[in-house]
Amino acid sequence: MSTLHIEHPISDFTIWKAAFDRFAAVRLQSGVRGHRIQRPVSDPRYIVLDLDFDSPAEAAAFLEFLQTRVWSSPETALAGDPRTAILEPIEAK
């Protein structure tokens, strides 16, 4: 399993979450197996998102979709540039 890890500041969680929810079908069609949304206790205007895929290639393809089709939209409530990484597990206990 590979994970697309995304972190970024947002202007409003409710607006961001609504935008995230609108892409549920696209995530499913793109191979997202599951997701986790987290935010720091000290900063409700910062999001940490992990999207799980079967392969790094699927994660990379979805990242390209986000960069070219989603993050350019003002409806996403992004308040800064996302930081991303495609991760593969090394160890879990």
C-alpha positions in Angstrom: 0.0 0.0 0.0 1.1 3.5 -0.8 0.0 6.7 0.9 -0.4 10.2 -0.6 0.4 12.4 2.3 -0.8 16.0 2.0 -0.5 18.9 4.4 -1.7 22.5 3.9 -3.2 25.5 5.6 -6.9 26.2 5.0 -9.1 29.2 5.4 -12.2 27.4 6.6 -12.6 23.7 7.6 -16.3 23.6 6.7 -15.7 24.9 3.1 -12.6 22.6 2.7 -14.6 19.6 3.9 -17.5 20.3 1.6 -15.0 20.5 -1.3 -13.3 17.3 -0.2 -16.7 15.5 0.0 -17.6 16.6 -3.5 -14.7 14.5 -4.9 -15.7 11.2 -3.1 -16.6 9.4 -6.4 -13.4 10.7 -8.1 -11.3 9.3 -5.2 -13.0 6.0 -5.4 -12.5 5.8 -9.2 -8.9 6.8 -8.8 -8.1 3.9 -6.5 -8.2 5.6 -3.1 -8.7 2.7 -0.6 -9.2 4.9 2.5 -8.3 8.2 4.0 -7.5 9.9 7.2 -8.1 13.6 7.9 -6.2 15.1 10.9 -5.3 18.5 12.1 -3.1 19.8 14.8 -4.8 20.5 18.1 -3.2 23.9 18.2 -4.2 24.9 14.6 -7.7 24.2 13.3 -6.8 25.9 10.1 -4.2 23.3 9.0 -5.1 19.9 7.5 -3.1 16.7 7.3 -4.6 14.2 4.9 -3.5 10.7 4.0 -5.0 8.9 1.0 -4.2 5.2 0.7 -3.6 3.5 -2.7 -2.5 0.1 -3.9 0.5 1.5 -5.7 2.8 4.5 -5.9 1.7 5.0 -9.5 -2.0 5.4 -8.5 -1.0 7.9 -5.8 1.2 9.9 -8.3 -1.7 10.0 -10.8 -4.1 11.3 -8.2 -1.6 13.9 -7.0 -1.3 15.1 -10.6 -5.1 15.4 -10.8 -5.2 17.4 -7.5 -2.5 19.7 -8.7 -4.0 20.4 -12.1 -7.8 20.2 -11.5 -8.5 20.7 -7.9 -6.1 22.9 -6.1 -6.4 25.7 -8.7 -10.1 26.1 -7.8 -11.0 28.9 -5.2 -13.7 26.6 -3.8 -11.1 24.4 -2.0 -10.4 26.9 0.8 -6.7 26.4 0.5 -4.7 29.2 2.3 -1.3 28.1 1.1 0.6 25.7 -1.1 0.1 22.0 -0.2 3.1 19.9 0.8 3.0 16.4 -0.5 4.8 13.1 -0.3 4.1 9.6 -1.6 4.9 7.2 1.2 5.4 3.5 1.4 5.2 1.6 4.7 8.5 0.3 6.2 7.1 -1.0 9.6 3.9 -0.9 11.5 3.2 -2.3 14.9 
